[in-house]
Amino acid sequence: MSETLLADTGRATGSAEARRMRRDDQIPAVVYGLGMEPISVSVARRDLRQALSGPSGMNTVLDLSVDGTVYPAIVKDMQRHPVRRTVQHIDFLQIDLDAEIRVNIPVRLEGEAKEVMQENGLVDLTMSEIEVATTPKIIPDEIVIDVTDFTMDTTLTLGEVNLPEGVVATGDPEWTVVTVLTMRTPVLDAEDEAAEAEAEGAEGEGDAEGEAATGDAEAAGDDAGE
């Protein structure tokens, strides 16, 4: 289901005008794609937040209304302030609802890997997003991976991820998406620390004996010289 978003045209360009618009909670934007001439527009910050608040998030298909013309569009790029992280500028891409596009889909792990937990392991998500090729009408909200049956030897690659029909991952099938890490136990840490301390102690004794032997040799040399 698409969300309607109203965009205003006729905005002036330039940094000063953009700053003024942001103070008024308007976000500078541009609409382009499918051979159209880019159109400079602005959208209300509150309206944008509401339009992207659904489960599809950034992949929401928008009915972008510009001067009475509705463009099916998605957010292609969103620039944020480096410190405040507020939205500074948006690129809207006009799309063909029946044509394939590429989007990044968030990955979510579900389930409890009991065997991994018993072995003091950790399930590690190495790809938080997966780029897929699909049509706008069937873009999934997320990719869910069940880790219940994971063991200490489990590694899930991109080619092994189950995707909905009509959705294809674009990356290398051998890329690792989820793996299992071995965590050090407190007992082993304590044993390692004790071993290190013992080794350091032995090394210290060896240095002391070496210094003593050196001192004895020097003393003997002095006596011989006398």
N, C-alpha and C positions, 0 to 999 in steps of 0.2 A: 504494500500500500504506500502511495506517495504522499508527501507532505507539501502543502502549499506555502510558498514564501514570497512575499511582496518585495520587489526591488524598485528603488527610485532611480530615475535617470537624470541627466542634466547636472550632475555634480561637477564642480570645478576640480581641476587636477592640481597637483603640487603639494609639497610637504606641509605648508602652513594650513591649507584647506583641509588636508587629511587630519591634522591634529585637532582642528576645530570640530570636525565631524565626530571624531572619537570622544571628545568632551561632551558632545550631545548624544552619546550612545548610539551613533551611527557608524557602521563599519564600511570603509571603502572596498569595492569589489570590482571584478571584471567578469563578463560572460563571453565565452568563445567556444568554438568547436563546430564540426560538421560544415566547414567552409564559410561560416558566417563572419562578418566583420565584428571584431571585439567591441563590446559595449561596456562603457564605464558606468557602474551603478553603485548604490549603497543599500545596505539592509540594516534594519534595526537590530541591535544586539540581543534584545529580549526575544524578538521573533526568531532569530537564528537559533538561539539556545533552545527554544521550544521545538523548532522543527527538527533538531538533531537529538532530541532527548529520548527518542524511542529506542528499541532494542538494536536497530541497525546502526545507530550512531553516525559516524562520519560517512558510512556507506548508504545513508538514506537517499532514496531517489526523490528529488524535489520537483514540484511543479513551480518553476520560477516565473513569476508573473512580472513582465516588464512592459509597461505602457500598453497593457491589454493583451499582449502576446505571451502565451505560456510556453516556456522552454523546459522540456524534461532535462534535468541536470543533476549532477552530483558535485560534491566539493572535491576539486582536484588538488588544491593546495590551500593550506591555512597558515599564515604567518603570525607568530606570536611575539609579544614583547619579551626580550631576553630575561628580564627580571620578574616583572609582574605576571607574565604568561597570559596576559589578556590578548584577545584576537586583534590583530592590526590590519590585516588585509586578507581577502579571500579570492581564490580563483574558482569560478563555477564553470564546469565543462558541460556543454550541451551534448546529449547522448541520443542514440537511436535505441529505443527500448527493445528492439529485436536483434541488435548487433552485439557482438561479443566485446567486452571490455575487461581490463585488468584492474583488480582492486586488492587491497590488503585486508585479510580477515583475521580478527583476534583469535587466539587459541586459549582454551580453558581446560584445565585438568579437573577430572572428577573421580571420586572413588578413593579408597584407602588401600594402599599397597602394604598389606600386613606383613608379608614375608620380608619386604625391604625394611620395614620398621624393626622387625625382630632381629635383623642382621645389622642394625644400626646404620642403615643406608639412607640415602636421600634421593627422591625423584626430582630430577633437574630439568626444567623446561628451557631448552636452548633457543627456541624460536617462538617469540611471543605473538608473531603475526606470520601468516602464510599468504603469499601473493597467488591469486587464482585468476583464471580466465573463465568468464561466464557472462550470461546476459543479465541486464539490470533487473529483470523481473524475478530472477531466482537467486539473487545474491544472498548467501546465508548470513545470519546475524553473527554467528561465531562457529568455530570448529571445536567440538568437544572430544576430548580423548580420555577414555576410561583407563585408569592405572591400577585397577583392583588386582589384576592378575600379573602385575609386573614382578620380576624377580631381580636378584642382584646382577644377573647377566643380561637384562633387557636393554636393548637400544632400539628405539623406534625411528625409522628414517622417513623422509618425506614421501617416498613411494609407497610406504605401508600405511599412511594415514587414510582412513575412510572418509571420503568426501561425498556430498550429495550428487545425485545424477545431474549431469550438465555442468558440473563444477570441476575444473582441472587445475592442479597445481602447476605453476610455470617453472619452478626451480628444479635443481638437480635432484633426482629421486634418491641419491645417496646421502643427501644432507641429513644431519641428525636433528630431529625435532625434540625428542625426549630421551634422556639417558638416566642412568642410576649411578650415584656417587657413593663411595665408601667413606664413612666418617670415622675418625679416630675416637676410640672410647676413652673415658677418663682413666680407666685402669691401665690401659696401654700407655697413656700419657705419663702417668705416675711412674710406671716401670721405665719408660724412656728417660725421664728426668733423673731417676735414681742411677741408671746406667751411665748417663752423661756425667753426673756428679762423681760417680766412682772412677770414671775414666779421667776426669779432671784431677781427682785426688791422686791417682796413680801417676799422672803426668807431673804433678807438683812434687811428689816424692822423688821421682826420677830426676827432676831438675835440681832438687836439693842435694841428692847424692852426687850428681855431676859437679855441682859447685863445690861440695866438700872435697871430692877427689881432686879437683883442679887446685883447690887451696892447699891440699897436702902435697901435691906435686910441686907447687911453687915454693912451699916451705922447704921441701927437700932440696930443691935447686939452690935456694939461698944458703942452706947449710953447707952444700957441696962447694959453693963459691967461697964461703968463708974458710 
